Amino acid sequence: MTHKEFKLDAEQLNTLLKAIKPTPVMVFGTYVSGLDRQERANEAWKLLGDELGFEHMTVRPVSGKSEEYFTANIKELKKLTKKD
């Protein structure tokens, strides 16, 4: 897999920061409504990965750079084959 540096634009960064913001939840016995912060963050990274073409679970910050910079593995395109 190829590792590449990416930079989020202002809108993408804002979307990610909103996803990790604490939100109220309701607890019904052992059931907790809504997604927790980690689940929301993972979903936001997955959507960004789909948009920008990287594997969302391979994201790492870039040391010495601001929060909009990160590295991740590039998604490999699946080869399309035509079967007779």
C-alpha positions, 0 to 999 in steps of 0.5 A, spaced: 500 500 500 502 506 498 502 512 504 500 519 502 500 526 505 493 529 505 490 536 507 483 537 509 480 543 506 476 548 511 469 544 510 472 537 511 475 539 517 469 542 520 465 536 518 470 532 522 470 537 528 463 537 528 463 529 528 467 529 535 464 534 538 460 531 545 452 530 544 447 529 549 445 521 549 439 518 553 440 512 557 434 507 557 436 501 562 442 498 558 441 502 552 444 508 550 441 512 544 446 515 539 453 514 537 458 515 541 464 520 539 469 514 537 463 511 532 462 518 529 469 520 528 470 513 525 464 514 520 466 521 519 473 519 517 470 513 513 466 518 509 472 523 508 476 516 505 471 515 500 471 522 498 479 523 498 481 515 496 484 513 502 483 507 507 480 511 513 483 506 518 490 508 516 490 515 518 496 518 522 497 525 524 503 529 520 508 531 526 510 538 526 504 540 521 497 543 523 491 538 524 488 538 517 494 534 515 495 527 515 497 521 512 493 515 510 494 509 505 491 510 498 485 505 497 487 500 491 482 500 485 479 494 484 480 491 477 474 490 473 474 484 469 469 482 464 467 475 464 464 472 458 
